[in-house]
Amino acid sequence: MSKQTRVIGASILGTAIVAALSAFAAGHIGEGGTALTQAKVAAINTAATGTGADASPASSTHLTTLLPAAPAAQAGFDRFIIKYKDDAVAARSRTAMIGAMGNAVARAGIRAAAGGAVEVRHLRRMGVGADVVKLGRALDRVETETLLALLRSDPSVQYAQPDLRLQRLDFVPDDTRYELQWHYLDNAAGIRAPKAWDLSRGAGIKVAVLDTGYLDHQDLGANIVPGYDFISDVAIANDGDGRDADAHDPGDWEGSERSSFHGTHVAGTIAAVTNNAKGLAGVAFDAKVMPVRVLGTGGGDLSDIADAITWASGGAVDGMEVNADPAEVINMSLGGAGTCSSTPALQAAIDGAISRGVTVVVAAGNNGADAANFTPASCPGVITVGAHGSNGARSYFSNYGNTVTLSAPGGDASGSADANDRWIWSLGNSGTTTPVASPDGDRVVGMIGTSMASPHIAGVVALMQTAAVAAGQPALTPAQVRYILRKTARPFVVAPPASTPMGAGMVDATAAVLAARTPVPTNPSTLLTNRVALNGLAGAIGEGLMFEVTLPAGRPSLNLRTYGGSGDVTLYVSPEIKPSTVLYDRKSDKFGNGEAVVYSYPQAGTYYVYVVGAKAFAGVSVMATY
């Protein structure tokens, strides 16, 4: 990996930067789980009565562009996550668990370098009830697959997986030009934040940023609340110790690489201090950031990340006090190869967070590939964010596919004729390894990647939650947040082809905040996008899943269908009102899952699709075509 930093002094760009910032400032116009606490509701309602002062960040005399290289693929695994079933002896006895693991290693034919038995060491019990174990040497991929196959064949094992090392998801562009926060404005590809700020600035909401930690930065410090350092492996921690309450970022340099200070850039997009005559603005600048350090040199271990999700959302982790004031939103601008189904410990942590009412936002990844093959981007329940550039088209590096919920600005080194619009601007530091103390080390930094897109959405979610409560509505559940984001997304300027779907479109902060102020269905339907299948539907006999499609005017037909998988489903459809098994406009009830309802010359509007199990079903797809 190689990283480059370029600093341009005020003598070269100062005037242009001041002009850009002045123009920016002028645009400012004065699932279940627990809801927001009463104290937070009161704080939101108090803040909502503000008058909407203009944000006027002054220019920085130092602009930096950081170009971090893509990480190498993980070559070997010495740490594993194993969860035994509750009634298994190994679930209750650490000695039995280590013995069972050692037996599996021996049966897999895995030996130490000297030819003896491989050491098996228990590291800790995770918040989801699984155990993290470390072997005396790293296994190659063939040895790893052999060991996992043996473990998974044991009927007492609920799941077993490698403790993957996930990476921050920034990107390596070849461009070094500068521009400032076009990505917030009401333009072709911005999130349209200024009008949303008239109604909400995110007061009373806390966003947990699971990343490299944070820096003391004069444009961020006032919005930081206590977090935690979850990195347990001292070898990658770079701070000389393991888990502790200090979430500061000591740098993630390695060899000749420079440090990214990635977590500070992400946190700045979410909640940089605004209207303070310095630096840049944040999307939800009255919200607070809880820094949770999970990424060090070379990335971070999945077991640490899963525990961090549990803790940040208010769940219990062995050896730690429960977080008494958890986050309402979690942002993870990180990921790695592998489907979420292959990382059940991570999914369990995400499920726990969602059950506690916390919205989990993740980056889709920068491989230019289907996000279904990456984690946590493919995890059910998360809001997976792709990236677009200033031209309103998919950033060429952004992952895509049916698991992507919607898109946000992530920059694009080739997506704009004006190189100044190719970056996402936020906060960083001039240090090449360890950070330079604030304010001397404070910098304005340009980065590109889905890492930059994800915090835009996390910030918008904070705006939505504040707006909902201030308008007298209940706090939004994660399902309601997803529904609003998809329902209010606007079309891409350059529509992605059917082979690279990017969810519902580009985020629209103003529309999302306005929608959050109105009643939202408690069990909202899932939005269908034209010609994009939603796969993997499953349910019991009699269980139903509701979908909706917004049909534009002038379409000659509307085809609604299910297909694939096992079992048997029935399809019920109605325009404008949600159908049931007894009240519907049209129905398809063939044997199996090949159901279809077709409207010729249909009226424009909303059509609801209800998929109900005539028998238990799994792996079914639903799609709307018009």
Disulfide bonds with the S-S distance in Angstrom:
Cys340-Cys379 1.90
